[in-house]
Amino acid sequence: MDSKQAFDQDCRQCKRLDDFLCAVKQKHPDYHARPVAPFGDVNADLLIVGLAPGLHGANASGRPFTGDYAGLLLYETLYEFGYSNHPTSESLADGLVLNRCRITNAVKCLPPQNKPLPVEIKQCNRYLAVELTTLPEKAVILALGTVAHQAVLKAYQLKLSAAAFKHNAQHVLPCNRTLVDSYHTSRYNMQTKRLTKAMFGDVFKTIGGIFG
């Protein structure tokens, strides 16, 4: 996982994203404002794939789902199901350790309005494709939202029609791996009750059943 094939801290291939990050860095000098690296166990058998860093979350802290609303339920649930040593993720210096789990994003850089363009998702997909090859056989990939779901399929060079996104659905992937879908843990989804704590817990029960 230390190879630039899986993640490149200095990647500047998407001009729109690079220009936006430079502008954000000028406005918020203390922010990370660079590509955000995957976080967690290098030997993980559960890989969680999100959309992209949030402006005042991962883009600021340098850790996926850290510092914004979307990370609250995620890290609380990881703790409850034994994947982490703390129920919250506050900063790179908070001592949080993930066990058997790693978190990454379909797009490693903050996009304007949190909406990456298709060409940007495609450009960044090569990093996800390499990261997926590091997973053990029978690993589980949890996709948070449709963009992450489709990014995983693309990384496996599968047609998007091969598996339709559906909350708490399971899809068979190459190498005996399994893709599990969940609605994203965004503030909007939580406030509108599209995703509840119980629903997200059920997703992790599904994952536990796959591992046996």
C-alpha positions as CSV (number, residue, x, y, z in Angstrom):
1,M,0.0,0.0,0.0
2,D,3.0,2.3,-0.1
3,S,3.2,2.2,-3.9
4,K,2.2,5.3,-5.9
5,Q,0.2,2.8,-8.0
6,A,-2.4,2.6,-5.1
7,F,-2.2,6.2,-3.9
8,D,-0.2,9.3,-5.0
9,Q,-0.1,12.1,-2.5
10,D,1.3,14.4,-5.2
11,C,-1.3,13.5,-7.9
12,R,-2.5,16.6,-9.8
13,Q,-3.9,14.9,-12.9
14,C,-7.4,16.5,-12.7
15,K,-6.9,20.2,-13.3
16,R,-10.3,21.3,-12.0
17,L,-9.7,19.5,-8.7
18,D,-6.2,20.7,-8.5
19,D,-7.3,24.3,-9.1
20,F,-10.0,23.9,-6.5
21,L,-7.7,22.5,-3.9
22,C,-5.2,25.4,-4.4
23,A,-8.1,27.9,-3.9
24,V,-9.2,26.0,-0.7
25,K,-5.6,26.0,0.6
26,Q,-5.4,29.7,0.2
27,K,-8.6,30.2,2.1
28,H,-7.8,27.6,4.7
29,P,-4.0,27.4,5.1
30,D,-4.2,24.8,7.9
31,Y,-6.3,22.4,5.9
32,H,-4.7,19.2,4.3
33,A,-6.1,20.2,0.9
34,R,-4.4,17.4,-1.0
35,P,-5.3,13.9,-2.1
36,V,-6.5,12.0,1.0
37,A,-4.8,8.6,1.6
38,P,-6.7,5.5,2.6
39,F,-6.8,4.9,6.3
40,G,-6.8,1.7,8.3
41,D,-5.4,-1.8,8.4
42,V,-3.1,-2.7,5.5
43,N,-4.2,-6.3,5.9
44,A,-7.9,-5.4,6.0
45,D,-10.5,-7.9,4.8
46,L,-13.2,-5.1,4.9
47,L,-12.7,-2.1,2.6
48,I,-15.1,0.7,2.9
49,V,-15.4,2.9,-0.2
50,G,-16.8,6.4,0.1
51,L,-17.4,9.1,-2.4
52,A,-14.8,11.8,-1.9
53,P,-13.3,14.0,0.9
54,G,-15.6,16.5,2.5
55,L,-14.6,20.2,2.5
56,H,-14.3,20.6,6.2
57,G,-13.9,16.9,6.9
58,A,-11.3,14.7,5.3
59,N,-10.0,17.6,3.1
60,A,-9.2,19.5,6.3
61,S,-8.0,16.6,8.5
62,G,-6.3,14.4,6.0
63,R,-8.2,11.3,7.1
64,P,-11.3,9.8,5.4
65,F,-14.6,10.7,7.1
66,T,-12.8,12.6,9.9
67,G,-14.1,16.0,11.0
68,D,-17.5,16.0,9.3
69,Y,-21.0,14.7,9.9
70,A,-20.6,11.7,7.6
71,G,-18.0,10.1,9.8
72,L,-20.1,10.2,13.0
73,L,-22.3,7.1,12.3
74,L,-19.5,5.3,10.4
75,Y,-16.9,5.4,13.1
76,E,-19.5,4.7,15.9
77,T,-20.6,1.6,14.0
78,L,-17.1,0.4,13.3
79,Y,-16.4,0.6,17.1
80,E,-19.6,-1.2,17.9
81,F,-18.8,-4.1,15.6
82,G,-15.2,-4.4,16.7
83,Y,-13.4,-2.8,13.8
84,S,-11.9,0.2,15.8
85,N,-10.6,1.1,19.2
86,H,-12.5,4.4,19.5
87,P,-16.1,5.4,18.5
88,T,-15.0,8.7,17.1
89,S,-12.4,10.0,14.6
90,E,-11.3,13.6,15.4
91,S,-7.8,14.1,14.0
92,L,-4.7,12.3,12.8
93,A,-3.3,12.5,16.3
94,D,-6.3,10.9,18.2
95,G,-4.9,7.4,18.5
96,L,-7.6,5.8,16.4
97,V,-6.7,2.4,15.1
98,L,-8.8,0.2,12.7
99,N,-8.7,-3.5,12.9
100,R,-9.3,-5.7,9.8
101,C,-10.8,-2.6,8.1
102,R,-9.6,0.2,5.8
103,I,-11.5,3.2,4.5
104,T,-10.8,4.8,1.1
105,N,-12.7,7.0,-1.4
106,A,-13.6,6.6,-5.0
107,V,-12.2,10.1,-5.6
108,K,-9.2,11.0,-3.5
109,C,-9.5,14.8,-3.9
110,L,-12.2,17.2,-2.7
111,P,-14.5,18.1,-5.7
112,P,-16.4,21.4,-5.9
113,Q,-19.9,21.0,-4.3
114,N,-18.9,17.4,-3.5
115,K,-19.7,16.3,-7.0
116,P,-16.8,14.8,-9.0
117,L,-17.2,14.7,-12.8
118,P,-17.3,11.4,-14.6
119,V,-13.9,12.0,-16.1
120,E,-12.4,12.6,-12.6
121,I,-14.0,9.4,-11.2
122,K,-12.5,7.6,-14.1
123,Q,-9.1,9.2,-13.7
124,C,-9.0,8.2,-10.0
125,N,-10.3,4.7,-10.5
126,R,-6.9,3.3,-11.3
127,Y,-5.9,3.9,-7.7
128,L,-8.9,2.1,-6.4
129,A,-8.3,-0.8,-8.9
130,V,-4.8,-1.3,-7.5
131,E,-6.0,-1.0,-3.9
132,L,-8.6,-3.7,-4.5
133,T,-5.8,-6.1,-5.6
134,T,-4.3,-5.8,-2.2
135,L,-7.3,-7.4,-0.5
136,P,-7.3,-11.0,0.5
137,E,-9.6,-13.6,-1.1
138,K,-13.1,-13.5,0.3
139,A,-12.8,-9.8,1.3
140,V,-15.8,-7.6,1.6
141,I,-16.1,-4.2,-0.1
142,L,-18.7,-1.9,1.4
143,A,-19.8,0.8,-1.0
144,L,-21.3,3.9,0.6
145,G,-23.6,5.3,-2.2
146,T,-24.1,4.8,-5.9
147,V,-20.9,6.5,-7.0
148,A,-18.7,4.3,-4.8
149,H,-20.7,1.2,-5.9
150,Q,-20.1,2.0,-9.6
151,A,-16.5,2.9,-9.0
152,V,-15.9,-0.6,-7.5
153,L,-17.5,-2.2,-10.6
154,K,-15.4,-0.1,-12.9
155,A,-12.3,-1.0,-11.0
156,Y,-13.1,-4.7,-11.6
157,Q,-13.8,-3.8,-15.3
158,L,-17.4,-4.9,-14.8
159,K,-20.4,-3.4,-16.6
160,L,-22.5,-1.1,-14.4
161,S,-25.4,-3.3,-15.4
162,A,-23.7,-6.3,-13.7
163,A,-25.0,-5.2,-10.3
164,A,-27.6,-2.6,-9.5
165,F,-27.1,-0.5,-6.3
166,K,-29.5,-1.4,-3.5
167,H,-29.2,-0.7,0.2
168,N,-27.9,-3.8,2.1
169,A,-27.6,-5.8,-1.1
170,Q,-24.8,-8.3,-1.8
171,H,-23.1,-8.8,-5.1
172,V,-20.5,-11.4,-6.0
173,L,-17.2,-10.1,-7.3
174,P,-14.1,-11.8,-8.7
175,C,-11.7,-13.6,-6.4
176,N,-14.7,-14.7,-4.2
177,R,-15.1,-11.2,-2.9
178,T,-18.4,-9.6,-2.1
179,L,-19.7,-6.1,-2.7
180,V,-22.2,-4.8,-0.1
181,D,-24.1,-1.6,-0.7
182,S,-25.3,1.0,1.8
183,Y,-26.7,4.5,1.5
184,H,-24.0,7.0,2.3
185,T,-23.8,8.2,5.9
186,S,-24.3,11.8,4.8
187,R,-26.1,14.4,6.9
188,Y,-28.8,14.6,4.3
189,N,-29.5,10.8,4.3
190,M,-29.5,10.8,8.1
191,Q,-31.7,13.8,8.6
192,T,-34.2,12.6,6.0
193,K,-34.2,9.1,7.6
194,R,-33.2,7.5,4.3
195,L,-30.5,5.9,6.4
196,T,-30.9,5.2,10.1
197,K,-28.5,3.9,12.7
198,A,-30.5,0.6,12.7
199,M,-30.3,0.3,8.9
200,F,-26.6,0.9,9.0
201,G,-26.2,-1.7,11.8
202,D,-28.0,-4.2,9.6
203,V,-25.5,-3.7,6.9
204,F,-22.7,-4.6,9.3
205,K,-24.7,-7.7,10.4
206,T,-24.8,-8.7,6.7
207,I,-21.1,-8.2,6.5
208,G,-20.6,-10.3,9.6
209,G,-22.7,-13.1,8.1
210,I,-20.5,-13.1,5.0
211,F,-17.4,-13.6,7.1
212,G,-19.2,-16.2,9.1
